[in-house]
Amino acid sequence: MKKLCTLMMALVCSLTLAACSRGQGTEKRQASLAFFDALHKTLMAQSMEIEGTTDISTNMSLSGRFHLYLNQKQDLELALEVDGSAMGIPVNDVFNFYIRDGKTYLNSMGTKSQSLAENIGLKPGEKLESWDPFLSMTDEQKEKCFKSVSVSHDQY
């Protein structure tokens, strides 16, 4: 479960750092590598707050809004909230997951649960280990993740 939490955080982080624009050749390569470097540094942070939106164009029009809060300077606190829409129909409380005071809280589309954090493998006082799934990728593989990418100051 720790890896699942970390993977979800990596996904959210990567979605917030990704942006579409026209990048060619060396610019695309440099921007791709800068993106993955920024993502790695974000995953190593002891605290962060990220908000973002994403649109997925398939045969169904999907969009979503997410908010991620992580603070593990003291006791672990994590909040991941996701709302969205499918084909223009709003879907609230798609996924709300919290860790606080040694407990986990889940509210997903009306289904609620509460448990001890120990039940998902988090011992009292333990921090989430950052797991960067992209560390083993070559620069060429990282570059292929994007159709286009650009960097402007601290936005990717």
Backbone torsions as a table, in degrees:
resi	resn	phi	psi	omega
1	MET	NA	-33.0	177.6
2	LYS	-61.4	-42.1	179.4
3	LYS	-66.2	-36.0	177.8
4	LEU	-63.7	-45.0	177.8
5	CYS	-60.4	-45.1	-178.6
6	THR	-66.8	-40.1	178.1
7	LEU	-63.8	-40.8	177.1
8	MET	-62.6	-41.3	178.2
9	MET	-63.9	-41.1	178.8
10	ALA	-61.8	-41.4	178.3
11	LEU	-62.9	-47.8	179.2
12	VAL	-61.1	-44.4	179.1
13	CYS	-61.2	-43.6	-178.0
14	SER	-68.0	-35.0	177.4
15	LEU	-67.2	-35.4	-178.8
16	THR	-75.2	-26.6	-179.0
17	LEU	-88.0	-17.0	-176.6
18	ALA	-81.1	141.6	176.1
19	ALA	-149.9	152.8	-177.9
20	CYS	-102.3	134.7	172.2
21	SER	-165.7	-174.4	-178.5
22	ARG	-96.9	115.7	175.5
23	GLY	-128.9	136.7	-175.8
24	GLN	-126.3	144.7	170.1
25	GLY	50.9	-122.0	-176.4
26	THR	-62.3	-37.7	178.5
27	GLU	-60.1	-43.4	-179.9
28	LYS	-64.1	-43.3	-179.5
29	ARG	-62.7	-47.3	-179.8
30	GLN	-63.4	-41.5	179.7
31	ALA	-66.6	-40.0	178.2
32	SER	-61.6	-46.3	-179.2
33	LEU	-67.2	-37.0	177.2
34	ALA	-64.5	-39.3	177.6
35	PHE	-60.2	-49.6	-177.4
36	PHE	-68.2	-31.0	175.0
37	ASP	-66.1	-44.8	178.0
38	ALA	-63.9	-39.6	178.1
39	LEU	-62.5	-44.3	179.6
40	HIS	-60.7	-44.9	178.7
41	LYS	-63.8	-37.2	177.8
42	THR	-64.1	-41.4	-179.8
43	LEU	-67.6	-20.8	179.6
44	MET	-87.4	-7.3	-175.4
45	ALA	-66.7	147.3	175.5
46	GLN	-84.1	-20.4	176.1
47	SER	-150.4	148.6	178.4
48	MET	-162.9	157.4	171.8
49	GLU	-140.9	122.7	-175.1
50	ILE	-131.5	133.8	173.3
51	GLU	-126.3	145.3	179.9
52	GLY	-165.8	172.7	174.8
53	THR	-132.4	156.7	177.1
54	THR	-144.5	146.8	175.2
55	ASP	-125.1	133.0	179.6
56	ILE	-120.5	119.8	179.9
57	SER	-98.9	110.9	174.6
58	THR	-136.6	-156.6	174.7
59	ASN	-69.2	-17.5	172.4
60	MET	-114.2	134.9	177.4
61	SER	-83.3	112.5	-178.9
62	LEU	-116.1	139.9	174.5
63	SER	-143.9	157.9	-178.4
64	GLY	-153.0	158.4	175.1
65	ARG	-125.3	136.5	179.2
66	PHE	-137.4	154.8	177.9
67	HIS	-138.3	125.3	178.8
68	LEU	-122.2	129.5	176.4
69	TYR	-128.3	129.4	177.2
70	LEU	-136.3	130.7	173.7
71	ASN	-141.6	115.7	176.8
72	GLN	-132.1	32.5	173.5
73	LYS	-70.9	-35.8	175.9
74	GLN	-113.0	-120.3	173.9
75	ASP	-77.6	147.0	-177.4
76	LEU	-62.5	127.8	171.8
77	GLU	-131.8	129.2	-179.7
78	LEU	-141.7	139.0	174.6
79	ALA	-139.9	128.1	174.7
80	LEU	-130.0	117.1	-178.3
81	GLU	-121.8	130.5	-178.8
82	VAL	-132.0	126.7	171.8
83	ASP	-124.4	161.4	-179.5
84	GLY	-165.3	-168.1	174.5
85	SER	-150.2	148.6	176.8
86	ALA	-126.4	121.8	-178.3
87	MET	53.1	38.9	177.0
88	GLY	82.4	-1.9	-179.8
89	ILE	-96.3	119.0	-178.8
90	PRO	-64.0	140.2	175.0
91	VAL	-128.7	105.1	-178.9
92	ASN	-90.3	158.4	178.1
93	ASP	51.7	44.4	177.2
94	VAL	-60.1	-45.3	-178.7
95	PHE	-156.6	116.6	174.4
96	ASN	-127.5	116.2	-177.1
97	PHE	-129.8	132.2	-177.2
98	TYR	-134.0	146.9	169.0
99	ILE	-128.6	125.1	178.8
100	ARG	-161.9	143.2	177.5
101	ASP	53.9	36.0	177.2
102	GLY	75.2	13.9	-179.1
103	LYS	-127.2	155.5	173.3
104	THR	-111.3	146.7	179.1
105	TYR	-133.0	132.6	180.0
106	LEU	-131.5	132.8	171.9
107	ASN	-134.7	108.1	-178.7
108	SER	-128.5	105.6	177.6
109	MET	52.2	44.9	175.7
110	GLY	93.5	-13.6	177.6
111	THR	-91.5	121.0	-176.5
112	LYS	-116.5	144.5	174.2
113	SER	-150.0	158.2	177.5
114	GLN	-140.4	142.1	-178.5
115	SER	-154.5	171.6	172.8
116	LEU	-79.1	141.9	178.1
117	ALA	-60.8	-27.1	177.8
118	GLU	-60.3	-28.5	-179.0
119	ASN	-69.0	-16.6	175.1
120	ILE	-109.0	15.4	174.2
121	GLY	92.7	8.8	178.4
122	LEU	-98.5	113.1	179.2
123	LYS	-80.7	154.5	178.7
124	PRO	-54.2	132.4	179.2
125	GLY	81.1	-4.9	-178.4
126	GLU	-78.2	147.3	177.9
127	LYS	-104.1	158.8	173.3
128	LEU	-73.4	133.3	174.1
129	GLU	-83.8	137.2	178.7
130	SER	-79.2	128.3	178.8
131	TRP	-120.7	112.0	-179.1
132	ASP	-99.8	103.6	-176.4
133	PRO	-69.0	-6.7	-175.9
134	PHE	-100.2	-3.5	-176.6
135	LEU	-60.6	-33.8	-176.7
136	SER	-84.6	-2.8	-179.0
137	MET	-79.3	145.7	174.5
138	THR	-77.5	165.0	177.7
139	ASP	-59.6	-37.8	179.8
140	GLU	-64.8	-40.6	178.3
141	GLN	-65.8	-39.7	178.6
142	LYS	-63.1	-41.9	-179.0
143	GLU	-63.1	-35.6	-178.1
144	LYS	-71.3	-10.1	179.3
145	CYS	-69.5	-17.5	-174.7
146	PHE	-118.8	140.2	167.5
147	LYS	-76.5	-38.6	175.3
148	SER	-153.9	154.1	-179.6
149	VAL	-157.9	149.6	175.8
150	SER	-147.0	160.3	178.2
151	VAL	-124.3	131.1	174.4
152	SER	-136.8	105.8	-174.9
153	HIS	57.8	-111.6	-179.7
154	ASP	-109.7	21.3	177.8
155	GLN	-113.3	137.4	-177.2
156	TYR	-120.4	NA	NA
